[in-house]
Structure formats: C-alpha cells, structure tokens
Amino acid sequence: MDITQIVIIISLLSISTVIVISGIHFINILKELRVTISTTNNILEDAKSITSSVSKPISSISEFLMGFKNGFSVFNSFFNKKDKKEE
C-alpha cells in the first residue's frame, strides 16, 4: 500500500470515531434534557397548584370586601336621601 492510502484510511477511521463519540454524547445530552424538562414541568405544576390555592382565598376576601363596600354605599345613599328631604 502507498503512504497516501494509509494516511487516508487512518484519517477516515479517526473521523468516524470522533463522529460516533459525538453522536453518543449528543444522545446522552438529549436524555438529560428530557429529564430536565420533566422536572421543570413538575415544578411548574406545583407552582400552579400553589398559586391557585393562594388566589382562591384572596379572591373570596376581595368579593366580600366589594360586597361590604356596595352595601355600605347603599346604606349611605339612604341616609343622604333622608338628609336632603329634611333640608
């Protein structure tokens, strides 16, 4: 064999080896990415449940205060009408 053929064969073998190792490493990175995305999804689901459990009481308190405010304004409007009739 000629020296050129030997160099070409060695080059092809080394390039093929590097490509195979890179492919295996890329597959491992994709597996880790899938695990990371799954963990992130679980964290986001937990945050969603915490947020909804916090927002429900705050919403009910807000509705109670708005009802109290509306009732108080109706109560004031009765007294204002009574005061205007006396004048």
C-alpha positions as CSV (number, residue, x, y, z in Angstrom):
1,M,0.0,0.0,0.0
2,D,1.0,3.5,-0.7
3,I,1.6,6.0,2.1
4,T,-1.3,8.2,0.9
5,Q,-3.7,5.3,1.2
6,I,-2.6,4.6,4.7
7,V,-3.0,8.3,5.7
8,I,-6.5,8.4,4.2
9,I,-7.5,5.2,6.0
10,I,-6.2,6.5,9.3
11,S,-7.9,9.8,8.8
12,L,-11.2,8.2,7.9
13,L,-11.0,5.9,11.0
14,S,-10.3,8.8,13.3
15,I,-13.0,11.0,11.8
16,S,-15.5,8.1,12.0
17,T,-14.5,7.5,15.7
18,V,-15.0,11.2,16.5
19,I,-18.4,11.3,14.8
20,V,-19.6,8.2,16.7
21,I,-18.4,9.5,20.0
22,S,-20.1,12.9,19.3
23,G,-23.3,11.1,18.4
24,I,-23.3,9.1,21.6
25,H,-22.6,12.3,23.6
26,F,-25.4,14.1,21.8
27,I,-27.8,11.3,22.6
28,N,-26.8,11.5,26.3
29,I,-27.4,15.2,26.3
30,L,-30.9,14.7,24.8
31,K,-31.7,12.2,27.6
32,E,-30.6,14.7,30.2
33,L,-32.6,17.4,28.5
34,R,-35.7,15.2,28.7
35,V,-35.2,14.6,32.4
36,T,-34.7,18.3,33.0
37,I,-37.8,19.3,31.1
38,S,-39.8,16.7,33.0
39,T,-38.5,18.1,36.3
40,T,-39.3,21.6,35.2
41,N,-42.8,20.6,34.2
42,N,-43.4,19.1,37.7
43,I,-42.1,22.3,39.3
44,L,-44.4,24.4,37.2
45,E,-47.4,22.2,38.1
46,D,-46.6,22.6,41.8
47,A,-46.3,26.4,41.3
48,K,-49.7,26.4,39.5
49,S,-51.4,24.5,42.4
50,I,-49.8,26.8,45.0
51,T,-50.8,29.9,43.1
52,S,-54.4,28.7,42.7
53,S,-54.6,27.7,46.4
54,V,-53.4,31.2,47.3
55,S,-55.6,33.1,44.8
56,K,-58.9,31.4,45.9
57,P,-59.0,32.9,49.4
58,I,-57.7,36.3,48.2
59,S,-60.5,36.3,45.6
60,S,-63.1,35.4,48.2
61,I,-61.9,38.1,50.5
62,S,-61.9,40.6,47.7
63,E,-65.5,39.7,46.8
64,F,-66.5,40.0,50.5
65,L,-65.0,43.5,50.7
66,M,-66.6,44.6,47.4
67,G,-70.0,43.4,48.7
68,F,-69.4,45.2,52.0
69,K,-68.5,48.4,50.1
70,N,-71.6,48.1,47.9
71,G,-73.8,47.5,51.0
72,F,-72.2,50.5,52.7
73,S,-72.8,52.8,49.7
74,V,-76.4,51.7,49.6
75,F,-76.7,52.4,53.3
76,N,-75.2,55.9,52.9
77,S,-77.4,56.7,49.9
78,F,-80.5,56.1,52.2
79,F,-79.2,58.5,54.8
80,N,-78.2,61.0,52.2
81,K,-81.7,61.0,50.8
82,K,-83.1,61.4,54.3
83,D,-80.8,64.3,54.9
84,K,-81.8,66.0,51.7
85,K,-85.5,65.7,52.5
86,E,-85.0,67.4,55.8
87,E,-83.4,70.4,54.2
